[in-house]
């Protein structure tokens, strides 16, 4: 993953078969809390996707966002993931931390039983390869019945 420094900050690149710059963030932009991750996801526009999109957000040792990779684009109600794909970018970048993230096209960020089980498996896999899963954030849409448009597994004690 390459970071390009600009006069206003640094560029964040998404890696797939092609590299493309997707947004500019300030130099030293940190993932200090789940709201920071939700803001990052909103800036990427994932809340508007019609299919679940599962991402790995790669962090450096100081929790600076180095980049992200879209691990999978799933169906309307699920996005199957494999640990090797989730941790590939982090391993290649020598990262020690990641944040898992996806959105629910329904707009309700409440995690499913499958979300919880998958996250626990990924946390265990991360321990094996020495990469800490800092959080898993599910983004939904704003609603008058919820105070936030996202759920943090760490805040909900689901990690």
N, C-alpha and C positions, 0 to 999 in steps of 0.2 A: 504494500500500500504506500503510495507516495503522498506527501503533504507538500503543497505549494504555498509559500508565504506571500501574502499580498500586503499592500499598505494598510488595509483595514483588519487583517487577521490571516487566517489560513483557510485553504480549501479542503473540503472533505470529499473524498472520492469513493464511489461505489464500485466494487469489483464484481464482474461476472466474466463473460468471455470478452467483454469490452469494458474499458475503464471510461467513466464519465463523471464530470464534476456535477454535483447535484445541489450544492448550496455553499455559501460562505459562512464561516463562523468566526468569532473573535479568537485571536490567539489566546491559548490557555483556557478555552471553553471547557469547563469541567462538568462531569456528571455527579453533582454533589447530592442530589436527591431525586426521587422518582419524578417530580414535576419537571426537572431538567430533561429527563428522558422523554417525557410526554411532549414537552415543547419541541424537542428535536424531531420526534415522530410527526408532529403536526406540521413542522416546517417541510418535511419530506412529502407531506400530503397523503400519508398512508390511511388516514381516517376516511378518505373518499374512495378507497378501493372496494370493488364489489366482491373480491375473493380474499380470503385470509392470506396475509403476507407475513412470513416469519423472518425476523432479522436477528443477526448477531451484531451487536455494537461493540467494537473493539476499543478498549481503554488502555492507556499506559499506566505506569506505576503510580502516577499522581492523579489518576482518574480523568485525565484529559481524553476527549473523544478523538481517537485516531482515524476512525472510519467505520464503515459497516458493510455487511454483505447480506443480500437477500438470500436466505438459505432455501426457501421454497415459497412458491405461490400455490395455494391449495384451492379448495372448493369454497363454497359459500359458508360451510359450517366446520371446516377442519383443514389443517395444513400439516400433513405428516412430515416429521423431521427425523434426521439421523444424526447421532452425535458426531460422527466424522465430518459431516458437512457444517455443523454448528461451530466446531472448534478449528476448522481448517485455516481460516483467515487469521485467527488469533495465534495459532502455532506458527504460521508463516511470518507473522509480524513480531514474534517473540513477546507477545502480550502475556500478562499474568492475570488479567481480569477481563470479563465480558459482562454485558447486560443483554439478556434475551428480551425480545419484544415481538409482539404481533398485535394485530387489530381484529376486532370482531365486526364484520360487516353489518351485523344486526344493530350495532350501536351500543349494545349492553356489554360493558367490559367484565362482567362477572365471569370468573374462570370456571370452565367445565371440569368434570372429574378427569377427563382426558388431558386437559391443560395441566392440572395439578400433577398427575402421574408422570407425564412427559417431562415436566420441569424437574421433578425429583430424580428421574433417570439422568437428565442432563447435568444436574448438580453432581451426582455421583461420578459420572464420566469425567467431568471437569476436575474433580479431585484426583482421579487417576492420572490425568495428563498434566496436572499442576496448574490449572487455570481456574481461578475462582469465579463463580457465577455470582455477581454482586446483587442482581435482582432480575426479575422477569416482570415486565410492564405490559399490560394489555390495555390498548387504547380503544375507546368506544367513541360515542358522540355525546355532546352536551345534552342534558335532560333535566327538566325541572324536578324530577324525583330523586336525582343523585347530586351530591355536592361536587363531584369531580367526574371528568370524562375518562378516567383511567383507574386501573387497579394495580397496586404494587404488591407482588408476592412477599417481599421483605416486610412491608408495613402490615400485611395481613398475617404474618407469621406462617407463611406457606412454603418457605424455602427449607 
